[in-house]
Amino acid sequence: MLVEHYGCWPELAQIYLEDSFVLNIQETAEALIFEMEFVLREAHPAYCAPPPDKQYCYRRGRLMFVGASDVEWQERREVRSFDAAGERDMGNVDALYRAGDWLMMQGDWGRVQLRARAICVAF
């Protein structure tokens, strides 16, 4: 079975998820939505040089799995930590990939697999 890393997908090619932060997770009848503090790569159209106190260009947005079905949580944690500015987050995205028609995503917040009609990023 072919395994495809998120960096190959046009929607996420210029976003670095491993240092992005999950702020919240919402499940609806139509979607699985991750509220994010994205790290943008320099080639992303919304990229701007980070301020001197930051390593990356961060931008808040949503990672949405639209038409989500067969959502299976292998593990789900409500762990929240605070950064130096006192903002809460649920940790990073350690992995996101597609294997066949399944999407798998994991991080400090847990591990989930699902099927989705589309993947969208909105700022």
For each residue, the residues with C-beta under 8 A, 3 or more apart:
1: 99 100
2: 99 100
3: 97 98 99
4: 8 9 97 98 99
5: 8 96 97
6: 9 12 17 96 97 98
7: 12 13
8: 4 5 13
9: 4 6 12 13 119
10: 13
11: 119 120 121
12: 6 7 9 15 17 63 96 119 121
13: 7 8 9 10
14: 40 41 43 44 45 47
15: 12 20 38 39 40 41 44 121
16: 19 20 39 40 41 56
17: 6 12 20 38 39 92 93 96
18: 92 93 94
19: 16 39 55 56 92
20: 15 16 17 36 37 38 39 58 92 93
21: 36 37 83 89 90 91 92
22: 25 34 35 36 89 90 91 92 93 107 108 109
23: 35 36 37 60 88 89 90
24: 34 35 90
25: 22 32 33 34 35 90 109
26: 31 32 33 35
27: 31 32 33 68 71
28: 31 32 33
29:
30: 66 67 68
31: 26 27 28 64 65 66 67 68 116
32: 25 26 27 28 64 65 68 71 112 114 116
33: 25 26 27 28 62 63 64 65
34: 22 24 25 62 63 64 93
35: 22 23 24 25 26 60 62
36: 20 21 22 23 60 61 62 63
37: 20 21 23 58 59 60 89
38: 15 17 20 58 59 60 61 63 121 123
39: 15 16 17 19 20 56 57 58
40: 14 15 16 44 46 47 56 57 58 59
41: 14 15 16 44 47
42: 47 57
43: 14 47
44: 14 15 40 41 47 57
45: 14
46: 40 59 123
47: 14 40 41 42 43 44 57
48: 57
49: 57
50: 54 55 56 57 58
51: 54
52:
53:
54: 50 51 57 58
55: 19 50
56: 16 19 39 40 50
57: 39 40 42 44 47 48 49 50 54
58: 20 37 38 39 40 50 54
59: 37 38 40 46 123
60: 23 35 36 37 38 123
61: 36 38 121 122 123
62: 33 34 35 36 120 121 122
63: 12 33 34 36 38 119 120 121
64: 31 32 33 34 119 120 121 122
65: 31 32 33 68 103 114 116 118 119
66: 30 31 116 117 118 119 120
67: 30 31 116 117 118
68: 27 30 31 32 65 71 114 115 116
69: 114 115 116
70: 113 114 115
71: 27 32 68 112 113 114
72: 112 113 114
73: 76 110 111 112
74: 110 111 112 113
75: 106 110 111
76: 73 109 110 112
77: 90 108 109 110
78: 90 109
79: 90 91 108 109
80: 88 89 90
81: 88 89 90 91
82: 86 87 88
83: 21 86 87 89
84:
85:
86: 82 83
87: 82 83
88: 23 80 81 82
89: 21 22 23 37 80 81 83
90: 21 22 23 24 25 77 78 79 80 81 107 108 109
91: 21 22 79 81 107 108 109
92: 17 18 19 20 21 22 107 108
93: 17 18 20 22 34 96 105 106 107
94: 18 106 107 108
95: 104 105 106 107
96: 5 6 12 17 93 103 104 105
97: 3 4 5 6 103 104
98: 3 4 6 101 102 103 104
99: 1 2 3 4 102 104
100: 1 2
101: 98 115
102: 98 99 113 114 115
103: 65 96 97 98 113 114 115 116 119
104: 95 96 97 98 99 111 112 113
105: 93 95 96 111 112 113
106: 75 93 94 95 110 111 112
107: 22 90 91 92 93 94 95 110 111
108: 22 77 79 90 91 92 94
109: 22 25 76 77 78 79 90 91
110: 73 74 75 76 77 106 107
111: 73 74 75 104 105 106 107
112: 32 71 72 73 74 76 104 105 106
113: 70 71 72 74 102 103 104 105
114: 32 65 68 69 70 71 72 102 103
115: 68 69 70 101 102 103
116: 31 32 65 66 67 68 69 103 119
117: 66 67
118: 65 66 67
119: 9 11 12 63 64 65 66 103 116
120: 11 62 63 64 66
121: 11 12 15 38 61 62 63 64
122: 61 62 64
123: 38 46 59 60 61
